[in-house]
Amino acid sequence: MASLYSDPQWSTNMDKAVSKLSGPVVELEQVLAWLAEKSKEENFSLTDIWGVLTSAGIMKQMDPQHLSEEASRNATNPYPIYCALEKHYFSNGPLEGKWFEVSPHEAGFTELNLFVETSLLGSKFQNGVLVEKKPEMDIVRLQGLSII
């Protein structure tokens, strides 16, 4: 979806979207440069590696933009709302999960009615108060967290 929504007029440019997915792969140097940059950050993890492998390997693009940049875009198409399911497994019971939604404006759990501005996703909060603002996650990292 992130690949599709990277073009504000995707519904009129489907050939461009298809050619991106069937086009050449991302150069290894670009992947390694992104990983080297992110490895300097405090929260670098396997999630970042999964995100870059997803972006470069499956989607064949490295999208360093931020989802919040989509909030002010004037586009023909509906605006993106991505969803993921946070799953919890219990040894003596069924699977339980909560929907997590991310849009250009906010991200959070609908069931709990807990949302933050998308640009603050990954920042530290305590009792609903911003304690430490972290840099906004780019699309590559968000893809590692949930295939968007």
DSSP file (Angstrom, degrees, kcal/mol; ACC not computed):
  #  RESIDUE AA STRUCTURE BP1 BP2  ACC     N-H-->O    O-->H-N    N-H-->O    O-->H-N    TCO  KAPPA ALPHA  PHI   PSI    X-CA   Y-CA   Z-CA
    1    1 A M     >        0   0    0      0, 0.0     4,-3.1     0, 0.0     5,-0.2   0.000 360.0 360.0 360.0 -39.4    0.0    0.0    0.0
    2    2 A A  H  >  +     0   0    0    146,-1.0     4,-0.9     1,-0.2   137,-0.0   0.889 360.0  50.6 -62.3 -37.6    2.8    2.4    0.8
    3    3 A S  H  4 S+     0   0    0      2,-0.2     3,-0.5     1,-0.2     4,-0.3   0.920 112.7  46.1 -64.5 -43.4    4.2    1.9   -2.7
    4    4 A L  H >4 S+     0   0    0      1,-0.2     3,-1.3     2,-0.2    -2,-0.2   0.935 113.1  48.5 -64.0 -47.4    0.9    2.5   -4.2
    5    5 A Y  H 3< S+     0   0    0     -4,-3.1    -1,-0.2     1,-0.3    -2,-0.2   0.570  87.4  85.1 -73.8  -8.5    0.2    5.7   -2.1
    6    6 A S  T 3< S+     0   0    0     -4,-0.9    -1,-0.3    -3,-0.5    -2,-0.2   0.717  86.4  62.8 -65.5 -17.6    3.7    7.1   -2.9
    7    7 A D  S X  S-     0   0    0     -3,-1.3     3,-1.6    -4,-0.3     4,-0.1  -0.945  78.2-152.7-106.7 115.5    2.0    8.5   -6.0
    8    8 A P  T 3  S+     0   0    0      0, 0.0    69,-1.0     0, 0.0    68,-0.7   0.715  97.9  42.3 -61.6 -19.3   -0.8   11.0   -5.1
    9    9 A Q  T >> S+     0   0    0      1,-0.1     3,-1.6    66,-0.1     4,-0.6  -0.179  73.5 140.1-116.2  38.9   -2.5   10.1   -8.4
   10   10 A W  G X4  +     0   0    0     -3,-1.6     3,-1.1     1,-0.3     7,-0.2   0.807  63.1  62.8 -57.6 -34.5   -2.0    6.4   -8.3
   11   11 A S  G 34 S+     0   0    0      1,-0.3     3,-0.3    -3,-0.2    -1,-0.3   0.758 109.9  40.6 -67.6 -21.6   -5.4    5.5   -9.7
   12   12 A T  G <4 S+     0   0    0     -3,-1.6    -1,-0.3     1,-0.2    -2,-0.2   0.475 117.4  50.1 -99.6  -3.6   -4.7    7.3  -12.9
   13   13 A N    XX  +     0   0    0     -3,-1.1     4,-1.6    -4,-0.6     3,-0.7  -0.246  61.1 139.6-125.8  44.3   -1.1    6.0  -13.1
   14   14 A M  H 3> S+     0   0    0     -3,-0.3     4,-2.5     1,-0.3     5,-0.2   0.831  70.6  60.8 -61.5 -32.0   -1.5    2.2  -12.6
   15   15 A D  H 3> S+     0   0    0      1,-0.2     4,-2.4     2,-0.2    -1,-0.3   0.896 104.0  50.5 -60.8 -38.7    1.1    1.4  -15.2
   16   16 A K  H <> S+     0   0    0     -3,-0.7     4,-1.7     2,-0.2    -1,-0.2   0.908 110.1  49.5 -65.1 -42.6    3.7    3.4  -13.1
   17   17 A A  H  X S+     0   0    0     -4,-1.6     4,-1.6    -7,-0.2    -2,-0.2   0.915 112.9  46.4 -63.2 -43.9    2.8    1.4  -10.0
   18   18 A V  H  X S+     0   0    0     -4,-2.5     4,-1.6     1,-0.2    -2,-0.2   0.897 110.0  53.3 -66.3 -40.7    3.1   -1.9  -11.7
   19   19 A S  H  X S+     0   0    0     -4,-2.4     4,-0.6    -5,-0.2    -1,-0.2   0.840 104.9  55.9 -66.2 -31.3    6.4   -1.0  -13.3
   20   20 A K  H >< S+     0   0    0     -4,-1.7     3,-0.7     1,-0.2    -1,-0.2   0.938 109.9  45.2 -61.8 -46.3    7.8   -0.1   -9.9
   21   21 A L  H 3< S+     0   0    0     -4,-1.6    -2,-0.2     1,-0.2    -1,-0.2   0.761 120.7  38.6 -71.7 -24.9    7.0   -3.5   -8.6
   22   22 A S  H 3< S+     0   0    0     -4,-1.6    -1,-0.2    -5,-0.1    -2,-0.2   0.363 101.6  98.6-104.2   4.3    8.3   -5.3  -11.6
   23   23 A G  S << S-     0   0    0     -3,-0.7    -3,-0.1    -4,-0.6    -4,-0.0   0.064  85.0 -53.8 -79.8-169.0   11.3   -3.0  -12.1
   24   24 A P        -     0   0    0      0, 0.0    -1,-0.2     0, 0.0     3,-0.1  -0.239  60.7-103.5 -68.8 157.4   14.9   -3.3  -11.1
   25   25 A V        -     0   0    0      1,-0.1     2,-0.2    -3,-0.1    32,-0.1  -0.297  40.6 -91.9 -75.5 163.6   15.9   -4.1   -7.5
   26   26 A V        -     0   0    0     30,-0.7    -1,-0.1     1,-0.1    35,-0.1  -0.560  49.9-102.7 -73.9 139.3   17.3   -1.5   -5.1
   27   27 A E    >>  -     0   0    0     -2,-0.2     4,-1.6     1,-0.1     3,-0.7  -0.367  21.4-127.2 -64.9 141.2   21.1   -1.4   -5.1
   28   28 A L  H 3> S+     0   0    0      1,-0.2     4,-2.8     2,-0.2     5,-0.2   0.843 108.7  60.8 -57.6 -36.5   22.8   -3.1   -2.2
   29   29 A E  H 3> S+     0   0    0      1,-0.2     4,-2.2     2,-0.2    -1,-0.2   0.875 103.3  50.3 -60.6 -38.1   24.8    0.1   -1.5
   30   30 A Q  H <> S+     0   0    0     -3,-0.7     4,-2.0     2,-0.2    -1,-0.2   0.903 111.6  48.0 -67.2 -41.6   21.5    2.0   -0.9
   31   31 A V  H  X S+     0   0    0     -4,-1.6     4,-2.4     2,-0.2    -2,-0.2   0.935 113.4  47.1 -63.0 -47.9   20.3   -0.7    1.5
   32   32 A L  H  X S+     0   0    0     -4,-2.8     4,-2.6     1,-0.2    -2,-0.2   0.863 110.0  53.2 -65.4 -36.3   23.6   -0.8    3.4
   33   33 A A  H  X S+     0   0    0     -4,-2.2     4,-2.0    -5,-0.2    -1,-0.2   0.914 110.2  47.5 -64.4 -42.4   23.7    3.0    3.7
   34   34 A W  H  X S+     0   0    0     -4,-2.0     4,-2.5     2,-0.2    -2,-0.2   0.933 113.9  47.3 -63.4 -45.8   20.2    3.1    5.2
   35   35 A L  H  X S+     0   0    0     -4,-2.4     4,-2.2     1,-0.2    -2,-0.2   0.892 110.1  52.6 -63.5 -40.1   21.1    0.3    7.7
   36   36 A A  H  < S+     0   0    0     -4,-2.6     4,-0.5     2,-0.2    -1,-0.2   0.902 111.6  47.0 -62.6 -41.0   24.4    2.1    8.6
   37   37 A E  H >< S+     0   0    0     -4,-2.0     3,-1.0     1,-0.2     4,-0.2   0.938 115.4  44.2 -65.3 -47.6   22.4    5.3    9.3
   38   38 A K  H >< S+     0   0    0     -4,-2.5     3,-1.7     1,-0.2    -2,-0.2   0.784 100.7  69.0 -70.7 -27.0   19.7    3.6   11.4
   39   39 A S  T 3< S+     0   0    0     -4,-2.2    -1,-0.2     1,-0.3    -2,-0.2   0.694  91.7  62.2 -66.4 -16.8   22.2    1.4   13.3
   40   40 A K  T <  S+     0   0    0     -3,-1.0    -1,-0.3    -4,-0.5    -2,-0.2   0.618  87.7  95.2 -80.1 -13.9   23.4    4.6   15.0
   41   41 A E  S X  S-     0   0    0     -3,-1.7     3,-1.2    -4,-0.2    -3,-0.0  -0.446  83.7-120.3 -82.8 154.5   20.0    5.1   16.6
   42   42 A E  T 3  S+     0   0    0      1,-0.3    -1,-0.1    -2,-0.1    -3,-0.0   0.839 108.5  45.9 -59.8 -39.0   19.1    3.9   20.1
   43   43 A N  T 3  S+     0   0    0     -5,-0.1    -1,-0.3     2,-0.0     2,-0.1   0.075  74.2 145.7 -99.7  24.1   16.2    1.6   19.0
   44   44 A F    <   +     0   0    0     -3,-1.2     2,-0.3    -6,-0.2    -5,-0.1  -0.402  24.3 145.8 -62.4 133.7   17.9   -0.1   16.0
   45   45 A S    >>  -     0   0    0     -2,-0.1     4,-1.1     1,-0.0     3,-0.9  -0.869  66.4 -75.1-154.0-175.9   16.7   -3.7   15.9
   46   46 A L  H 3> S+     0   0    0     -2,-0.3     4,-2.8     1,-0.2     5,-0.2   0.749 120.6  70.9 -61.9 -23.7   15.8   -6.6   13.6
   47   47 A T  H 3> S+     0   0    0      1,-0.2     4,-2.5     2,-0.2    -1,-0.2   0.891  96.6  50.2 -60.1 -39.5   12.6   -4.7   12.8
   48   48 A D  H <> S+     0   0    0     -3,-0.9     4,-2.4     2,-0.2    -1,-0.2   0.895 110.2  49.2 -66.0 -39.8   14.7   -2.2   10.8
   49   49 A I  H  X S+     0   0    0     -4,-1.1     4,-2.3     2,-0.2    -2,-0.2   0.920 111.5  49.2 -65.5 -42.9   16.4   -5.1    9.0
   50   50 A W  H  X S+     0   0    0     -4,-2.8     4,-2.5     1,-0.2    -2,-0.2   0.915 110.9  51.4 -60.7 -42.9   13.0   -6.6    8.2
   51   51 A G  H  X S+     0   0    0     -4,-2.5     4,-2.7     1,-0.2    -2,-0.2   0.917 111.4  45.3 -61.2 -45.0   11.7   -3.2    7.0
   52   52 A V  H  X S+     0   0    0     -4,-2.4     4,-2.8     2,-0.2     5,-0.4   0.873 113.1  50.4 -70.3 -35.3   14.7   -2.6    4.6
   53   53 A L  H  X>S+     0   0    0     -4,-2.3     4,-2.2    -5,-0.2     5,-0.7   0.896 112.8  47.3 -67.1 -38.2   14.4   -6.2    3.3
   54   54 A T  I  X>S+     0   0    0     -4,-2.5     5,-2.2     3,-0.2     4,-1.3   0.941 116.5  43.6 -64.6 -48.0   10.7   -5.7    2.7
   55   55 A S  I  <>S+     0   0    0     -4,-2.7     6,-2.2    -5,-0.2     5,-0.5   0.961 124.5  32.4 -63.5 -53.0   11.2   -2.3    1.0
   56   56 A A  I  <5S+     0   0    0     -4,-2.8   -30,-0.7     4,-0.2    -3,-0.2   0.905 127.2  37.2 -74.5 -42.1   14.2   -3.3   -1.2
   57   57 A G  I  <5S+     0   0    0     -4,-2.2    -3,-0.2    -5,-0.4    -2,-0.2   0.927 130.1  20.8 -80.9 -46.4   13.4   -6.9   -1.8
   58   58 A I  I  <<S+     0   0    0     -4,-1.3    -3,-0.2    -5,-0.7    -4,-0.1   0.906 134.7  31.6 -90.7 -48.0    9.6   -7.0   -2.3
   59   59 A M  I   <S-     0   0    0     -5,-2.2    -3,-0.2     2,-0.2    -4,-0.2   0.645  91.5-140.7 -89.3 -14.2    8.6   -3.5   -3.1
   60   60 A K      < +     0   0    0     -5,-0.5     2,-0.3    -6,-0.3    -4,-0.2   0.848  67.5  88.8  58.2  38.9   11.9   -2.7   -4.9
   61   61 A Q        -     0   0    0     -6,-2.2     2,-0.6   -35,-0.1    -2,-0.2  -0.976  65.9-140.8-157.9 151.6   12.1    0.8   -3.5
   62   62 A M        -     0   0    0     -2,-0.3   -10,-0.1    -6,-0.1    77,-0.0  -0.955  21.0-167.8-114.6 109.4   13.5    2.7   -0.5
   63   63 A D        +     0   0    0     -2,-0.6    77,-0.9     1,-0.1    76,-0.5  -0.817  12.1 176.0-104.0  97.7   11.0    5.3    0.6
   64   64 A P        +     0   0    0      0, 0.0    -1,-0.1     0, 0.0    77,-0.0   0.453  45.2 111.2 -81.8   1.6   12.7    7.6    3.1
   65   65 A Q        -     0   0    0     73,-0.1    74,-2.2     1,-0.1     2,-0.4  -0.195  68.6-116.1 -71.3 168.7    9.7    9.9    3.3
   66   66 A H  B >   -A  138   0A   0     72,-0.2     3,-1.6     1,-0.1     4,-0.3  -0.849  11.7-130.3-108.0 142.8    7.5   10.2    6.4
   67   67 A L  G >  S+     0   0    0     70,-0.5     3,-1.9    -2,-0.4     4,-0.3   0.833 105.5  65.3 -60.3 -33.9    3.8    9.3    6.5
   68   68 A S  G >  S+     0   0    0      1,-0.3     3,-1.3     2,-0.2     4,-0.3   0.729  87.2  71.3 -63.6 -19.9    2.9   12.6    8.2
   69   69 A E  G X  S+     0   0    0     -3,-1.6     3,-0.6     1,-0.3    -1,-0.3   0.731  88.4  63.9 -66.1 -21.2    4.0   14.3    4.9
   70   70 A E  G X  S+     0   0    0     -3,-1.9     3,-1.1    -4,-0.3    -1,-0.3   0.666  81.6  82.1 -74.6 -16.9    0.9   12.8    3.3
   71   71 A A  G <  S+     0   0    0     -3,-1.3    -1,-0.2    33,-0.3    -2,-0.2   0.830  99.0  34.7 -61.5 -35.4   -1.4   14.9    5.6
   72   72 A S  G <  S+     0   0    0     -3,-0.6    -1,-0.3    -4,-0.3     2,-0.2   0.364  89.0 122.0-102.9   5.9   -1.3   18.0    3.5
   73   73 A R    <   -     0   0    0     -3,-1.1     2,-0.8    -4,-0.2    -3,-0.0  -0.486  58.0-139.0 -73.3 134.4   -1.0   16.4    0.1
   74   74 A N        +     0   0    0     -2,-0.2     2,-0.3     2,-0.0    -1,-0.1  -0.841  41.3 159.5 -93.0 108.7   -3.7   17.4   -2.4
   75   75 A A        -     0   0    0     -2,-0.8   -66,-0.1     2,-0.2     4,-0.1  -0.897  50.1-134.7-133.6 159.0   -4.6   14.2   -4.1
   76   76 A T  S    S+     0   0    0    -68,-0.7   -67,-0.1    -2,-0.3    -1,-0.1   0.814  86.0  74.1 -76.7 -33.9   -7.4   12.6   -6.1
   77   77 A N  S    S-     0   0    0    -69,-1.0    -2,-0.2     1,-0.1   -68,-0.0  -0.365  95.0 -89.9 -86.0 158.9   -7.3    9.3   -4.2
   78   78 A P        -     0   0    0      0, 0.0    -1,-0.1     0, 0.0    -2,-0.1  -0.260  53.0-101.5 -60.2 154.4   -8.5    8.5   -0.7
   79   79 A Y        -     0   0    0      1,-0.1     2,-0.2    -3,-0.1    -8,-0.0  -0.539  41.3 -96.9 -86.8 151.1   -5.9    9.0    1.9
   80   80 A P        +     0   0    0      0, 0.0     2,-0.4     0, 0.0    -1,-0.1  -0.378  36.4 176.9 -73.4 134.1   -4.1    6.1    3.3
   81   81 A I        -     0   0    0     22,-0.2     2,-0.3    -2,-0.2    22,-0.2  -0.965  14.6-163.1-129.3 116.1   -5.1    4.5    6.6
   82   82 A Y  E     -B  102   0B   0     20,-3.2    20,-2.9    -2,-0.4     2,-0.4  -0.759   3.7-162.7-100.9 145.0   -3.0    1.4    7.4
   83   83 A C  E     +B  101   0B   0     -2,-0.3     2,-0.3    18,-0.2    18,-0.2  -0.945  10.5 176.6-128.8 148.6   -4.0   -1.2   10.0
   84   84 A A  E     -B  100   0B   0     16,-2.5    16,-3.1    -2,-0.4     2,-0.6  -0.954  25.7-127.4-141.7 160.8   -2.2   -3.8   11.9
   85   85 A L  E     -B   99   0B   0     -2,-0.3     2,-0.7    14,-0.2    14,-0.2  -0.957  12.4-148.6-114.5 118.5   -3.2   -6.3   14.5
   86   86 A E  E     -B   98   0B   0     12,-2.7    12,-1.7    -2,-0.6     2,-0.4  -0.781  26.9-156.3 -83.2 117.0   -1.1   -6.5   17.7
   87   87 A K  E     -B   97   0B   0     -2,-0.7     2,-0.4    10,-0.2    10,-0.2  -0.763  17.9-170.9-104.7 142.5   -1.4  -10.1   18.7
   88   88 A H  E     -B   96   0B   0      8,-3.1     8,-2.5    -2,-0.4     2,-0.4  -0.999  11.4-153.8-126.2 128.6   -1.0  -11.7   22.1
   89   89 A Y        -     0   0    0     -2,-0.4     2,-0.4     6,-0.2     6,-0.1  -0.866   5.2-159.4-103.7 135.5   -0.8  -15.4   22.5
   90   90 A F    >   -     0   0    0     -2,-0.4     3,-1.0     3,-0.4    -2,-0.0  -0.935  17.1-140.2-114.0 137.0   -1.9  -17.1   25.7
   91   91 A S  T 3  S+     0   0    0     -2,-0.4    -1,-0.1     1,-0.2    -2,-0.0   0.784 103.4  32.9 -66.3 -26.3   -0.8  -20.6   26.6
   92   92 A N  T 3  S+     0   0    0      2,-0.1    -1,-0.2    -3,-0.0    -3,-0.0   0.210 122.4  31.4-115.7  16.8   -4.1  -21.6   28.0
   93   93 A G  S <  S-     0   0    0     -3,-1.0    -3,-0.4     1,-0.1     3,-0.1  -0.869  86.9 -60.8-156.3-172.1   -6.5  -19.6   25.8
   94   94 A P        -     0   0    0      0, 0.0    -4,-0.3     0, 0.0     2,-0.2  -0.159  59.7 -82.2 -77.5 170.5   -7.3  -18.1   22.5
   95   95 A L        -     0   0    0     -6,-0.1     2,-0.4    -8,-0.0    -6,-0.2  -0.504  45.5-165.4 -68.3 137.0   -5.4  -15.4   20.5
   96   96 A E  E     +B   88   0B   0     -8,-2.5    -8,-3.1    -2,-0.2     2,-0.3  -0.978  13.3 165.9-126.9 142.8   -6.2  -11.9   21.6
   97   97 A G  E     -B   87   0B   0     -2,-0.4     2,-0.4   -10,-0.2   -10,-0.2  -0.983  26.0-142.0-153.3 163.7   -5.4   -8.8   19.6
   98   98 A K  E     -B   86   0B   0    -12,-1.7   -12,-2.7    -2,-0.3     2,-0.2  -0.990  28.6-115.4-129.8 138.1   -6.0   -5.1   19.2
   99   99 A W  E     -B   85   0B   0     -2,-0.4    11,-0.8   -14,-0.2     2,-0.5  -0.512  26.1-164.0 -71.1 135.8   -6.3   -3.1   16.0
  100  100 A F  E     -BC  84 109B   0    -16,-3.1   -16,-2.5    -2,-0.2     2,-0.4  -0.993   7.5-165.9-120.4 125.4   -3.6   -0.5   15.5
  101  101 A E  E     -BC  83 108B   0      7,-2.9     7,-2.5    -2,-0.5     2,-0.4  -0.889   7.7-169.4-115.6 144.0   -4.2    2.2   12.9
  102  102 A V  E     +BC  82 107B   0    -20,-2.9   -20,-3.2    -2,-0.4     5,-0.2  -0.995  13.5 163.1-132.0 126.7   -1.8    4.6   11.3
  103  103 A S        -     0   0    0      3,-2.7   -22,-0.2    -2,-0.4    15,-0.1  -0.801  56.0 -94.1-128.2 173.3   -2.8    7.5    9.1
  104  104 A P  S    S+     0   0    0      0, 0.0   -33,-0.3     0, 0.0    15,-0.2   0.743 125.0  39.4 -61.0 -20.6   -0.9   10.6    8.0
  105  105 A H  S    S+     0   0    0      1,-0.3    13,-1.3    13,-0.1     2,-0.3   0.852 124.1   1.0 -97.5 -41.1   -2.5   12.5   11.0
  106  106 A E  E     - D   0 117B   0     11,-0.3    -3,-2.7    12,-0.1     2,-0.3  -0.967  49.6-155.7-150.1 161.8   -2.5   10.0   13.9
  107  107 A A  E     +CD 102 116B   0      9,-2.7     9,-2.5    -2,-0.3     2,-0.3  -0.997  38.3  95.6-139.3 140.7   -1.6    6.5   15.0
  108  108 A G  E     -CD 101 115B   0     -7,-2.5    -7,-2.9    -2,-0.3     2,-0.6  -0.991  67.5 -52.3 168.0-172.6   -3.0    4.4   17.8
  109  109 A F  E  >> -CD 100 114B   0      5,-1.8     5,-1.9    -2,-0.3     4,-0.9  -0.835  32.7-162.7 -97.1 117.2   -5.3    1.8   19.1
  110  110 A T  T  45S+     0   0    0    -11,-0.8     3,-0.4    -2,-0.6    -1,-0.2   0.903  89.5  54.4 -66.8 -41.4   -8.9    2.3   18.2
  111  111 A E  T  45S+     0   0    0    -12,-0.4    -1,-0.2     1,-0.2   -11,-0.1   0.852 117.0  37.1 -61.8 -35.4  -10.3   -0.1   20.9
  112  112 A L  T  45S-     0   0    0      2,-0.1    -1,-0.2    -3,-0.0    -2,-0.2   0.540 103.5-130.4 -92.9  -8.5   -8.4    1.8   23.6
  113  113 A N  T  <5 +     0   0    0     -4,-0.9     2,-0.6    -3,-0.4    -3,-0.2   0.893  58.2 144.6  56.0  42.6   -9.0    5.2   22.0
  114  114 A L  E   < +D  109   0B   0     -5,-1.9    -5,-1.8     2,-0.0     2,-0.3  -0.948  18.1 159.4-114.3 113.0   -5.3    6.0   22.4
  115  115 A F  E     -D  108   0B   0     -2,-0.6     2,-0.3    -7,-0.2    -7,-0.2  -0.960  19.3-173.4-134.7 150.8   -3.8    8.0   19.6
  116  116 A V  E     -D  107   0B   0     -9,-2.5    -9,-2.7    -2,-0.3     5,-0.1  -0.918  45.2 -83.4-131.4 161.5   -0.7   10.2   19.0
  117  117 A E  E >   -D  106   0B   0     -2,-0.3     3,-2.0   -11,-0.2     4,-0.3  -0.416  41.0-122.7 -60.8 141.5    0.3   12.4   16.1
  118  118 A T  G >  S+     0   0    0    -13,-1.3     3,-1.6     1,-0.3    19,-0.3   0.852 111.9  61.9 -57.8 -35.7    1.9   10.2   13.5
  119  119 A S  G 3  S+     0   0    0    -14,-0.3    -1,-0.3     1,-0.3    15,-0.1   0.698 103.8  50.7 -64.6 -17.0    5.0   12.4   13.6
  120  120 A L  G X  S+     0   0    0     -3,-2.0     3,-2.7    16,-0.1    -1,-0.3   0.391  76.3 129.7 -99.9   1.4    5.4   11.4   17.3
  121  121 A L  T <  S+     0   0    0     -3,-1.6    16,-0.5    -4,-0.3     3,-0.1  -0.398  77.1  23.5 -59.8 123.6    5.1    7.6   16.7
  122  122 A G  T 3  S+     0   0    0      1,-0.4    -1,-0.3    -2,-0.2    -2,-0.1   0.209  95.5 122.1 101.0 -13.3    8.1    6.1   18.5
  123  123 A S    <   -     0   0    0     -3,-2.7     2,-0.5    11,-0.2    -1,-0.4  -0.294  69.1-102.1 -73.6 166.8    8.5    9.0   20.9
  124  124 A K  E     -E  132   0C   0      8,-2.8     7,-2.9    -3,-0.1     8,-1.8  -0.802  39.9-179.1 -99.8 132.9    8.3    8.3   24.7
  125  125 A F  E     -E  130   0C   0     -2,-0.5     2,-0.4     5,-0.3     5,-0.2  -0.913  12.7-165.6-125.1 151.5    5.2    9.2   26.7
  126  126 A Q  E >  S-E  129   0C   0      3,-2.4     3,-1.6    -2,-0.3    -2,-0.0  -0.953  79.3 -15.1-139.3 121.6    4.3    8.8   30.3
  127  127 A N  T 3  S-     0   0    0     -2,-0.4     3,-0.1     1,-0.3    -1,-0.0   0.856 129.4 -53.4  54.2  38.2    0.7    9.1   31.5
  128  128 A G  T 3  S+     0   0    0      1,-0.2     2,-0.4   -14,-0.0    -1,-0.3   0.513 114.5 116.7  80.2   4.7   -0.2   10.6   28.1
  129  129 A V  E <  S-E  126   0C   0     -3,-1.6    -3,-2.4     0, 0.0     2,-0.3  -0.903  72.4-113.9-110.2 133.4    2.4   13.4   28.3
  130  130 A L  E     +E  125   0C   0     -2,-0.4    -5,-0.3    -5,-0.2     3,-0.1  -0.489  38.8 169.8 -65.1 121.4    5.3   13.6   25.8
  131  131 A V  E     +     0   0C   0     -7,-2.9     2,-0.4    -2,-0.3    -6,-0.2   0.802  68.3  11.1-100.9 -42.6    8.5   12.9   27.7
  132  132 A E  E     -E  124   0C   0     -8,-1.8    -8,-2.8     2,-0.0     2,-0.5  -0.943  68.6-143.7-145.0 118.0   11.0   12.5   24.9
  133  133 A K        -     0   0    0     -2,-0.4   -13,-0.1   -10,-0.2   -10,-0.0  -0.690  19.4-165.8 -83.9 128.4   10.4   13.3   21.3
  134  134 A K        -     0   0    0     -2,-0.5   -11,-0.2   -14,-0.2     3,-0.1  -0.751  34.0 -86.4-106.9 157.2   12.1   11.0   18.8
  135  135 A P        -     0   0    0      0, 0.0    -1,-0.1     0, 0.0     2,-0.0  -0.328  56.6 -94.8 -60.4 145.8   12.7   11.6   15.1
  136  136 A E        -     0   0    0      1,-0.1     2,-0.2    -3,-0.0   -17,-0.1  -0.351  40.9-112.1 -64.1 139.9    9.7   10.5   13.0
  137  137 A M        -     0   0    0    -16,-0.5   -70,-0.5   -19,-0.3     2,-0.1  -0.482  29.4-131.7 -70.5 139.3   10.0    7.0   11.5
  138  138 A D  B  >  -A   66   0A   0     -2,-0.2     4,-2.2   -72,-0.2   -72,-0.2  -0.370  30.0 -97.8 -83.5 173.1   10.3    6.8    7.8
  139  139 A I  H  > S+     0   0    0    -74,-2.2     4,-2.2   -76,-0.5     9,-0.2   0.854 121.9  59.5 -60.8 -35.9    8.2    4.5    5.6
  140  140 A V  H  > S+     0   0    0    -77,-0.9     4,-1.1   -75,-0.2    -1,-0.2   0.941 108.7  43.2 -60.0 -47.8   11.0    1.9    5.5
  141  141 A R  H  > S+     0   0    0      1,-0.2     4,-1.6     2,-0.2     3,-0.4   0.903 111.7  54.1 -66.2 -40.3   11.0    1.5    9.3
  142  142 A L  H  X S+     0   0    0     -4,-2.2     4,-2.4     1,-0.3    -1,-0.2   0.857 104.2  56.0 -61.8 -33.7    7.2    1.5    9.5
  143  143 A Q  H  < S+     0   0    0     -4,-2.2    -1,-0.3     1,-0.2    -2,-0.2   0.830 104.9  52.9 -67.1 -30.2    7.2   -1.3    6.9
  144  144 A G  H  < S+     0   0    0     -4,-1.1    -1,-0.2    -3,-0.4    -2,-0.2   0.849 110.0  47.7 -70.6 -33.9    9.3   -3.3    9.3
  145  145 A L  H  < S-     0   0    0     -4,-1.6     2,-0.3     1,-0.3    -2,-0.2   0.898 137.0  -7.2 -73.1 -41.3    6.9   -2.7   12.2
  146  146 A S  S  < S-     0   0    0     -4,-2.4     2,-0.9    -5,-0.2    -1,-0.3  -0.937  80.9-105.1-155.6 131.5    3.9   -3.7   10.1
  147  147 A I              0   0    0     -2,-0.3    -4,-0.1    -3,-0.2    -3,-0.1  -0.416 360.0 360.0 -63.0 101.3    3.8   -4.4    6.4
  148  148 A I              0   0    0     -2,-0.9  -146,-1.0    -9,-0.2    -1,-0.2   0.415 360.0 360.0-104.8 360.0    2.1   -1.2    5.2
